[in-house]
């Protein structure tokens, strides 16, 4: 049965083999593949592995607060409210009590919870690799295993968040930052300050910009349309610099416009330093903020999806002999995932594999953001899983109201 505007979080039960008591070797804890720092090392006692509450839950993007008045711990993850009581094996989740495998306790000033009970409190998968002395915890959201740094799935028309995993985590984003560039470009087109047919002359700076590019030569002229296509389809950095200079006079001034727009959209976890998305210390955004940018872009300027959904085009490069330059879209979901319409992919050494994907089926639009996947396949697999979840669990309900109907939702 389909669910309408209702999210059911699936609690994934822990799968563990018989766990031997810890030896002298200290176990490392990996959350979504990344080793985390611990307040205290895991302790094996009476065939129970005890782990520090704050270290584990904060690494899973939860807010942890200690209440000294009654020796309780409050944990907030996504929209879930969890209460643990010291010396009690009862956890309260949104008012519902569940039984833990052993009472939460305090040792050497640190609150500890049975490792096997972590999966009862929040949706995670827990594995113990005794051979390599590792505890592996993988975050699940709505039954989906997610290993990239952060994710979000939204329905852009309503702004409804269907899935949230570390969505406010500040990360470097690579070329998906160009969603902000595109938003400003399409606003400038709408305001008729430029036209899609305007010819842009590449500067020396634009032609010398590295990374993904269409190999603009200093003085080369390309249309705004071709530059936009190359930015959307392959993340061309030279095109991004050229059109930024054409609109604002310089890359620096265009970056200032990007940050002004971010502020006007209420993006609290975003700061731009360049127009390319190339790694730069102090430049960051978040999955949540990118979802807001993408929503603003595709709702107000849906024509961008005509470019984003194109698999391949040719552009003409001037010279003694005109050369045809083929642009092949880097978004591999196009043509392989039913309903895929865009939007941007990215990779840099610091950002890793990122994607802001868009898709539509039966009138339902979805935007999925994947940030910091460890490889290309994981990026697409996790975006696909998010889309499958969204399309499988939600549908659009349309109501036709008569002229005299009045609905008061407040």
Phi, psi and omega in degrees: 000137180286154176246139182246115179052041179221128178251125175251118179273124180273126175274118182271120182288148184286139177244107183225141173279178177300126185260122176283156176299149182296142174270203182288337183289136178278130178281139172269150177247125178248125177249119184052040175086355182249130178293136180247157175277141183243142174295321176214154183286152177302144183239132175260125183208125180053044178061024174240134175265122180257134181231151182291128184301307186297313182301315184291310187286325177293327178291342177260028175061041177248151174266128184240127180230133178266130177252099184292337183297327180227016178055049178238163181235127176256131180235131176239120176230124186054241179247027183256132179250122187237137177233126175248143179241128177300138181068019177233143177260019177251127172250142178250122181240111183050042177087352181258133182272139173230154182265126176274169182283343176193159181296143171296140184221172177242131176223125180054039176080005182243133177283132183237145178230146175300132180306320182294341181271347180301318181288345175278338185268317178225158184284095177222162171250133182241131177228145176243117178261094184292328182296320182256008179054054181228140169252122184249123179241125181242125182287136173245144170231122179055037176084006182255132176277121184239124183245345177292171186295321182201157182211157167204145176233125180229158167261110193293329183295317180268337186082007182295130176272118181265336182205137182219120176224106181056032190295338180262009178291128179285127182218162167276147193236353181062217189290344177293345171303335183294352173301323176292318176305312183297322178299315179293322179297314181291329173294320179294321175297316181297323179279002176062027174280336171221167174237162181295338182265357178304142176265131183250131179265124182287131177276172176298322180296316180298315184290340181262004180287131184272188181081202178300134186198167173252014174059051175298139174261147178305127182090351179294143179250131175224151180287156174304321181299313180295322180294318178296315179303316183291327177293317182289314190280320182233003179068038186299118182285322179295323176295321180297318179292317182299314183285331175296315178294324180295322183276314189251350181098330178203160177297319181301315181291327178291320177300321177299321177295322178299316180290325175296319179293320178301317179295318181294334178274357180076027181277110186269347185241033184227134171211128182256143175238343177212173183262358185264333187087359178299149185306132177207129180297128181097355175259130184200164172205191179218163177300319179298311182296322178295324177296321177295315177301313182297319178300313180300320182291308188282335178283316183273336183224065185297344179299339180299332181289341174296322177283316186293336182263004179275128182283319186203138174218166174248138169238151183267129177258124182288161178163189177304323173233125178296133181244138178273125182252122184268127174255119176250122184302133181280352180278104185280357174283338178296124179086342180250341177239121184300123178095356181296133181235355182159197017229306181213145172241167180201154169206131165218170182299324181271322182284333188063208186269121184233160179199138165245105184255147175232147179206157179214134175219132175050041177083356178263117176264142176225147173234123181243131179243127176237124182238131171073039174287149186282339174209171186298318182296319180297319178306308183288323179297318182285325174296317179298317179298321178294315177298316179301317178299312182298311181289332180283334188249349184228151174218164178268128174255125180248134177241132175260118185260138176287166184301329187264000180284136177234129178243123177251110183267003183251000000 
